[in-house]
């Protein structure tokens, strides 16, 4: 398994909107992104399956990882590299039983440290905290403090992903606290040049 570190780009169907999600994702992959999460809350399962298969072909071409947001069965059906789960999704144990031991399972811990240990004990491969800054995608999300990252680094060896309004200008705050990955959506897909935005983020690592 590739190391879970660096820039974690979330290809969000709603954020990308009328632009082509495949060509937009190819653009960021060609700029050097190694982890893509496909997040789609708007399309039918049929359409999501078609998109996910195309994205997997792309990530395989660029030797990158494809993680599916929420949908364990979709991840299983296309043989994606893994799944990312929130509190209202499948349990990590159930996802592990379906996907097997070699697939990536990420878990949202939001802004609450007490979510971390149960996720790790249930076999999560990485945990995500957020939102650290104001986020256009989830404006109502509770604000997370960088002490969450510091505490998790002191207690666990599991990689930590920081999410929520992270820009090249404020990313140092979470990276200095010990985040292994920074997850970005609108900071890349709403940029005038997604490729250039990727380069800015990658230079932080």
Secondary structure as UniProt FT lines:
FT   STRAND          6..12
FT   HELIX           13..16
FT   TURN            17..18
FT   HELIX           21..30
FT   TURN            31..32
FT   STRAND          35..39
FT   HELIX           45..61
FT   TURN            62..63
FT   STRAND          65..69
FT   HELIX           72..78
FT   STRAND          82..85
FT   TURN            87..88
FT   HELIX           92..99
FT   TURN            101..102
FT   STRAND          104..110
FT   HELIX           114..121
FT   TURN            122..123
FT   STRAND          126..129
FT   TURN            139..140
FT   HELIX           147..155
FT   STRAND          159..163
FT   TURN            168..170
FT   HELIX           171..177
FT   STRAND          181..184
FT   HELIX           186..189
FT   HELIX           194..203
//
